Amino acid sequence: MSNKQNTNWLLDKDAIKRLRYVWSSMLRRCENTGDKSYPRYGGKGINVCEEWHDFQTFAAWAFESGYDPYAEHMQCTIDRVDADGDYSPTNCRWVGMKIQSNNRHSNHLIELRGETHTIAEWADITHIPVTAIYKRAEMGLNAEEVLNPKYRTFNMVSICGETMTMSKACKKLGISYGMVQMRLYRGWSEEAAFVNVKGICREEAEKMARKAAYEQT
């Protein structure tokens, strides 16, 4: 355990802030029916034990059981040993994303060129982050696309003469972030990728984008 971990965590505001986020996220996905993760947790009967509804009790367990607030991102996450069990002291531990990924119900096998592995195992083989593989799979990309090391991450885009983050552009135009990213990955122009017509083909989207650009001149 690092020297930092041996300090009084009650006096370490950064440590408390990070752990409180873990705690509140755990409660939300198990008890808030409006949370996007609820169907996979609370909706499946997974609960948070009564004692952990008190943050200080949860925090005391966390630090006693190896929680490291200074670990690198995704290298110290709360994991349920029994994926069907509740969040409780007897069923939880702190692990890296690789171990947790292999323990998730949502974790599935991906086959590429006759070779089948879990997402965590593919992350080791391809050196692509586990979280990136999950996001690509959720976008509906095929195995070749999901496991392509040359995958581009699109951050900034230029729409209607204005440069902004892709997230902001999606919100402004009311279109799904995942849909836009998938279109861009498959070679659509930025203008066509943001055409908010569900199910439209690339050729039609390009035509609509050119027409809109012409009308703005």
C-alpha beads as a LAMMPS data file, in Angstrom:
LAMMPS data file: protein, C-alpha beads

217 atoms
216 bonds

1 atom types
1 bond types

-500.0 500.0 xlo xhi
-500.0 500.0 ylo yhi
-500.0 500.0 zlo zhi

Masses

1 110.0

Atoms # bond

1 1 1 0.000 0.000 0.000
2 1 1 1.390 3.418 -0.945
3 1 1 2.314 6.056 1.595
4 1 1 -0.528 8.170 0.292
5 1 1 -2.989 5.427 1.115
6 1 1 -1.711 5.290 4.669
7 1 1 -2.729 8.912 5.236
8 1 1 -5.982 9.700 6.991
9 1 1 -8.444 9.401 4.117
10 1 1 -11.016 11.453 5.996
11 1 1 -8.735 14.462 5.495
12 1 1 -8.009 13.759 1.828
13 1 1 -10.671 15.620 -0.168
14 1 1 -9.611 14.174 -3.543
15 1 1 -9.769 10.605 -2.221
16 1 1 -13.218 11.197 -0.741
17 1 1 -14.539 12.857 -3.905
18 1 1 -13.446 9.961 -6.108
19 1 1 -14.793 7.301 -3.760
20 1 1 -18.080 9.128 -3.239
21 1 1 -18.587 9.026 -7.000
22 1 1 -18.074 5.235 -6.967
23 1 1 -20.559 4.925 -4.091
24 1 1 -23.258 7.160 -5.619
25 1 1 -22.929 5.434 -9.024
26 1 1 -23.387 2.053 -7.348
27 1 1 -26.576 3.241 -5.638
28 1 1 -27.950 4.840 -8.806
29 1 1 -27.608 1.789 -11.014
30 1 1 -29.256 -0.397 -8.385
31 1 1 -32.030 1.918 -7.149
32 1 1 -32.722 4.676 -9.669
33 1 1 -35.108 3.328 -12.316
34 1 1 -34.197 6.257 -14.549
35 1 1 -30.499 5.391 -14.633
36 1 1 -29.365 3.934 -17.978
37 1 1 -27.630 1.041 -16.186
38 1 1 -30.611 0.159 -13.971
39 1 1 -31.944 -2.628 -16.254
40 1 1 -28.623 -4.510 -15.852
41 1 1 -28.454 -4.053 -12.085
42 1 1 -31.514 -3.069 -10.031
43 1 1 -33.760 -4.337 -12.801
44 1 1 -32.181 -7.785 -12.386
45 1 1 -32.606 -7.795 -8.614
46 1 1 -29.082 -6.672 -7.709
47 1 1 -29.133 -4.542 -4.557
48 1 1 -26.794 -2.568 -2.332
49 1 1 -26.616 -3.988 1.181
50 1 1 -28.262 -1.884 3.892
51 1 1 -25.038 -0.963 5.680
52 1 1 -23.516 0.485 2.509
53 1 1 -26.263 3.077 2.255
54 1 1 -24.099 4.963 4.728
55 1 1 -21.134 6.452 2.863
56 1 1 -18.692 6.391 5.782
57 1 1 -19.371 2.701 6.396
58 1 1 -18.754 1.980 2.705
59 1 1 -15.615 4.143 2.704
60 1 1 -14.198 2.387 5.761
61 1 1 -14.664 -0.998 4.052
62 1 1 -13.163 0.345 0.816
63 1 1 -9.893 1.486 2.358
64 1 1 -9.616 -1.590 4.559
65 1 1 -10.061 -3.870 1.542
66 1 1 -7.468 -2.319 -0.742
67 1 1 -9.109 0.653 -2.437
68 1 1 -6.461 2.951 -3.948
69 1 1 -7.748 6.454 -4.800
70 1 1 -4.462 7.181 -6.595
71 1 1 -4.636 4.200 -8.965
72 1 1 -4.650 4.894 -12.688
73 1 1 -8.010 5.217 -14.404
74 1 1 -9.944 1.898 -14.438
75 1 1 -7.235 0.107 -12.442
76 1 1 -9.164 0.063 -9.155
77 1 1 -12.854 -0.596 -9.731
78 1 1 -15.461 -2.210 -7.506
79 1 1 -16.324 -5.725 -8.668
80 1 1 -18.860 -8.319 -7.516
81 1 1 -17.302 -11.797 -7.270
82 1 1 -20.722 -13.357 -7.889
83 1 1 -22.124 -11.397 -10.837
84 1 1 -25.658 -12.327 -9.677
85 1 1 -25.012 -11.208 -6.108
86 1 1 -25.520 -7.901 -4.329
87 1 1 -23.042 -5.171 -3.531
88 1 1 -21.873 -6.177 -0.057
89 1 1 -18.613 -6.655 1.890
90 1 1 -18.685 -10.411 1.331
91 1 1 -19.223 -10.201 -2.427
92 1 1 -17.113 -7.230 -3.483
93 1 1 -13.457 -6.517 -4.154
94 1 1 -11.277 -3.918 -5.889
95 1 1 -9.845 -5.028 -9.229
96 1 1 -8.548 -3.704 -12.545
97 1 1 -10.836 -3.463 -15.570
98 1 1 -9.426 -6.642 -17.124
99 1 1 -10.623 -8.859 -14.246
100 1 1 -13.935 -7.040 -13.988
101 1 1 -14.569 -7.316 -17.718
102 1 1 -14.225 -11.095 -17.603
103 1 1 -16.734 -11.202 -14.740
104 1 1 -19.490 -9.118 -16.340
105 1 1 -22.776 -10.526 -17.604
106 1 1 -22.539 -8.029 -20.477
107 1 1 -19.137 -9.397 -21.431
108 1 1 -19.479 -11.462 -24.580
109 1 1 -17.256 -13.437 -26.877
110 1 1 -16.042 -11.922 -30.145
111 1 1 -14.959 -14.114 -33.043
112 1 1 -12.526 -12.819 -35.632
113 1 1 -11.022 -14.995 -38.387
114 1 1 -11.785 -18.199 -36.524
115 1 1 -10.351 -16.979 -33.219
116 1 1 -12.707 -16.402 -30.272
117 1 1 -11.891 -14.442 -27.088
118 1 1 -13.573 -12.345 -24.420
119 1 1 -13.409 -8.573 -24.762
120 1 1 -10.732 -8.375 -22.056
121 1 1 -8.634 -11.000 -23.827
122 1 1 -8.956 -9.169 -27.161
123 1 1 -7.825 -5.983 -25.386
124 1 1 -4.609 -7.796 -24.403
125 1 1 -4.075 -9.129 -27.922
126 1 1 -4.833 -5.923 -29.859
127 1 1 -3.660 -3.380 -27.263
128 1 1 -7.002 -1.615 -27.666
129 1 1 -8.490 -0.385 -24.348
130 1 1 -11.296 -2.562 -22.966
131 1 1 -13.612 0.442 -22.749
132 1 1 -13.014 1.273 -26.435
133 1 1 -13.903 -2.284 -27.503
134 1 1 -17.105 -2.155 -25.434
135 1 1 -18.137 1.161 -26.997
136 1 1 -17.484 -0.058 -30.529
137 1 1 -19.461 -3.259 -29.929
138 1 1 -22.365 -1.235 -28.498
139 1 1 -22.316 0.927 -31.644
140 1 1 -23.087 -2.173 -33.718
141 1 1 -19.746 -2.385 -35.528
142 1 1 -18.711 -5.798 -36.841
143 1 1 -15.767 -7.754 -35.405
144 1 1 -13.302 -6.415 -37.990
145 1 1 -14.255 -2.853 -37.105
146 1 1 -14.415 -3.423 -33.350
147 1 1 -10.904 -4.889 -33.240
148 1 1 -9.249 -2.543 -35.738
149 1 1 -6.244 -0.853 -34.032
150 1 1 -6.445 2.001 -36.568
151 1 1 -9.892 3.037 -35.312
152 1 1 -10.253 6.822 -35.234
153 1 1 -11.739 8.682 -32.290
154 1 1 -13.545 11.747 -33.550
155 1 1 -13.471 14.685 -31.135
156 1 1 -13.773 17.979 -33.034
157 1 1 -16.040 18.488 -36.054
158 1 1 -16.963 21.434 -38.269
159 1 1 -20.696 21.837 -38.798
160 1 1 -22.349 24.816 -40.519
161 1 1 -19.072 26.695 -40.456
162 1 1 -18.631 26.242 -36.709
163 1 1 -16.040 23.984 -35.086
164 1 1 -17.168 22.240 -31.909
165 1 1 -16.864 18.961 -30.033
166 1 1 -18.761 16.061 -31.551
167 1 1 -20.772 15.726 -28.352
168 1 1 -21.900 19.354 -28.569
169 1 1 -22.742 19.013 -32.253
170 1 1 -24.863 15.911 -31.608
171 1 1 -26.734 17.671 -28.826
172 1 1 -27.262 20.770 -30.962
173 1 1 -28.642 18.780 -33.898
174 1 1 -30.495 16.191 -31.820
175 1 1 -28.745 13.148 -33.246
176 1 1 -27.260 10.066 -31.581
177 1 1 -23.531 10.315 -30.809
178 1 1 -23.083 6.604 -31.527
179 1 1 -24.735 6.863 -34.917
180 1 1 -22.550 9.806 -35.966
181 1 1 -19.357 8.115 -34.786
182 1 1 -20.219 4.939 -36.673
183 1 1 -20.936 6.906 -39.857
184 1 1 -17.653 8.825 -39.589
185 1 1 -15.762 5.606 -38.966
186 1 1 -17.250 4.143 -42.130
187 1 1 -16.064 7.077 -44.228
188 1 1 -19.062 9.429 -44.324
189 1 1 -18.288 13.138 -44.606
190 1 1 -18.892 15.176 -41.439
191 1 1 -21.849 16.962 -43.047
192 1 1 -23.512 13.709 -44.116
193 1 1 -22.830 12.012 -40.778
194 1 1 -24.920 14.641 -39.009
195 1 1 -27.970 14.310 -41.269
196 1 1 -30.657 13.468 -38.723
197 1 1 -32.691 10.983 -40.743
198 1 1 -32.888 7.502 -39.279
199 1 1 -31.994 4.689 -41.680
200 1 1 -30.801 6.968 -44.472
201 1 1 -28.099 5.579 -46.755
202 1 1 -24.758 7.302 -47.251
203 1 1 -25.507 8.479 -50.807
204 1 1 -28.781 10.148 -49.828
205 1 1 -27.204 11.750 -46.770
206 1 1 -24.393 13.172 -48.907
207 1 1 -26.955 14.627 -51.324
208 1 1 -28.912 16.245 -48.495
209 1 1 -25.708 17.655 -47.014
210 1 1 -24.636 19.165 -50.344
211 1 1 -28.081 20.669 -50.850
212 1 1 -28.061 22.214 -47.377
213 1 1 -24.570 23.653 -47.948
214 1 1 -25.680 25.127 -51.286
215 1 1 -28.764 26.758 -49.735
216 1 1 -26.584 28.416 -47.093
217 1 1 -24.390 30.113 -49.713

Bonds

1 1 1 2
2 1 2 3
3 1 3 4
4 1 4 5
5 1 5 6
6 1 6 7
7 1 7 8
8 1 8 9
9 1 9 10
10 1 10 11
11 1 11 12
12 1 12 13
13 1 13 14
14 1 14 15
15 1 15 16
16 1 16 17
17 1 17 18
18 1 18 19
19 1 19 20
20 1 20 21
21 1 21 22
22 1 22 23
23 1 23 24
24 1 24 25
25 1 25 26
26 1 26 27
27 1 27 28
28 1 28 29
29 1 29 30
30 1 30 31
31 1 31 32
32 1 32 33
33 1 33 34
34 1 34 35
35 1 35 36
36 1 36 37
37 1 37 38
38 1 38 39
39 1 39 40
40 1 40 41
41 1 41 42
42 1 42 43
43 1 43 44
44 1 44 45
45 1 45 46
46 1 46 47
47 1 47 48
48 1 48 49
49 1 49 50
50 1 50 51
51 1 51 52
52 1 52 53
53 1 53 54
54 1 54 55
55 1 55 56
56 1 56 57
57 1 57 58
58 1 58 59
59 1 59 60
60 1 60 61
61 1 61 62
62 1 62 63
63 1 63 64
64 1 64 65
65 1 65 66
66 1 66 67
67 1 67 68
68 1 68 69
69 1 69 70
70 1 70 71
71 1 71 72
72 1 72 73
73 1 73 74
74 1 74 75
75 1 75 76
76 1 76 77
77 1 77 78
78 1 78 79
79 1 79 80
80 1 80 81
81 1 81 82
82 1 82 83
83 1 83 84
84 1 84 85
85 1 85 86
86 1 86 87
87 1 87 88
88 1 88 89
89 1 89 90
90 1 90 91
91 1 91 92
92 1 92 93
93 1 93 94
94 1 94 95
95 1 95 96
96 1 96 97
97 1 97 98
98 1 98 99
99 1 99 100
100 1 100 101
101 1 101 102
102 1 102 103
103 1 103 104
104 1 104 105
105 1 105 106
106 1 106 107
107 1 107 108
108 1 108 109
109 1 109 110
110 1 110 111
111 1 111 112
112 1 112 113
113 1 113 114
114 1 114 115
115 1 115 116
116 1 116 117
117 1 117 118
118 1 118 119
119 1 119 120
120 1 120 121
121 1 121 122
122 1 122 123
123 1 123 124
124 1 124 125
125 1 125 126
126 1 126 127
127 1 127 128
128 1 128 129
129 1 129 130
130 1 130 131
131 1 131 132
132 1 132 133
133 1 133 134
134 1 134 135
135 1 135 136
136 1 136 137
137 1 137 138
138 1 138 139
139 1 139 140
140 1 140 141
141 1 141 142
142 1 142 143
143 1 143 144
144 1 144 145
145 1 145 146
146 1 146 147
147 1 147 148
148 1 148 149
149 1 149 150
150 1 150 151
151 1 151 152
152 1 152 153
153 1 153 154
154 1 154 155
155 1 155 156
156 1 156 157
157 1 157 158
158 1 158 159
159 1 159 160
160 1 160 161
161 1 161 162
162 1 162 163
163 1 163 164
164 1 164 165
165 1 165 166
166 1 166 167
167 1 167 168
168 1 168 169
169 1 169 170
170 1 170 171
171 1 171 172
172 1 172 173
173 1 173 174
174 1 174 175
175 1 175 176
176 1 176 177
177 1 177 178
178 1 178 179
179 1 179 180
180 1 180 181
181 1 181 182
182 1 182 183
183 1 183 184
184 1 184 185
185 1 185 186
186 1 186 187
187 1 187 188
188 1 188 189
189 1 189 190
190 1 190 191
191 1 191 192
192 1 192 193
193 1 193 194
194 1 194 195
195 1 195 196
196 1 196 197
197 1 197 198
198 1 198 199
199 1 199 200
200 1 200 201
201 1 201 202
202 1 202 203
203 1 203 204
204 1 204 205
205 1 205 206
206 1 206 207
207 1 207 208
208 1 208 209
209 1 209 210
210 1 210 211
211 1 211 212
212 1 212 213
213 1 213 214
214 1 214 215
215 1 215 216
216 1 216 217
